[in-house]
């Protein structure tokens, strides 16, 4: 089975597509793939612990890795203490490494 990186850039509170991508990530994970959801741009708003998004809890429990671009977090004024424990802030290099290692990317 393949590895997938779903790259989400849209604000989860303005786009219904965010939950659709979370459903896709869960489906791929349940089918046996290794799945990472990488939050970039406005999607990092989902990384705040105050966001309380059930989709992220569900993904985390199923084994989907949840990452957020640390630059996008800083640009939006989200401090480390405000980030959900489910989400790991990382440099964008982590995405490039995953792609270089052969993960299939789905970008939105």
N, C-alpha and C positions, 0 to 999 in steps of 0.2 A: 504494500500500500504506500502511497505517496505521502510526502509531507506538504502541508499547505500553510501559507501565510496569507491571512485575510487582512488587507490594509484598509482601515476605515478612516476616512477623513471628514465625514459629515457630523455635524452637531446632533447628538442622539435625541435632543429635545425638539428639533426642527425637522427631522427626517424619519419617516416610517421605515426607510430602508435600513436603518441601524439594526432594528430588531430582526429584520429579514436576514441580514448578514450573520447575526448571532445564531439564528436558526440553522443557517447553512453550516456554520462552524460546528454546531452541536451534531448535526447530521453526519458530517464528515468524520468527526471524532467517534461517533457511535459505530460508524462503518469501519473503524480500525485505523484511520489515518492519524498522524501526529499533526495537530493543528495549533497555530498561534494566531491570536487576534492582535494586530499591531495598531494602536491608536495614534494617529497623527493629526496635525492641524486642529480643527475644532472638535474632532472626536475625543480629544483628551479631556473634554469637559465631563465625559463619562467616568473618568478615573478618580474624580473627587469622591471621598467617602460620603459626603453629604448628598451625592446624586442618588444613592440607594437604588441602583438599577438591578432589578431581578435577573435580567439577562446575563449580567456579568457573574452573579452568584451561581447561576445555573451552569455557565460555561466552566467556571473555576472548579466546581464540584465534579464535572465530567472529565476534567483533566486538560482542558484547553488552556494553553499558556496565554496570559494576558500581559501585554507590554504596552508602554506608552512612551512616546518620544519626549525625552527630557527637555529638549529645546522648546517644543510646543507647549509643554507644561509651564515653563518659565515665562514664555511670551504671553501667556494668558494669566499670569500672576498666581498660579497654583503652586503653593509651597509643599515641600516634602511631607510635612505634618498633615496636610489636607488630602493626601492621596490614599485611596483605599488600600488595605492590606492585600487585596486580591490582585492588584495591578503593580507590576514592577516597572519603574521608570528606567529607561535605557537610552543610550545614544543611538542615533540613526544608523550607526555602523552595524548594530545588531541585525537590522533588517537587511543590510547589504550582505552580511555574512551568511544569513539564512538563504538568501537568493543565490549567492555564489556556491553554496553547498547543495543546490539543486531543488530547494523547496519551490513548489508552484505557487505563484502569486495571483491573488484575486484582489484587485484594487477598486475601491470606490471612494 
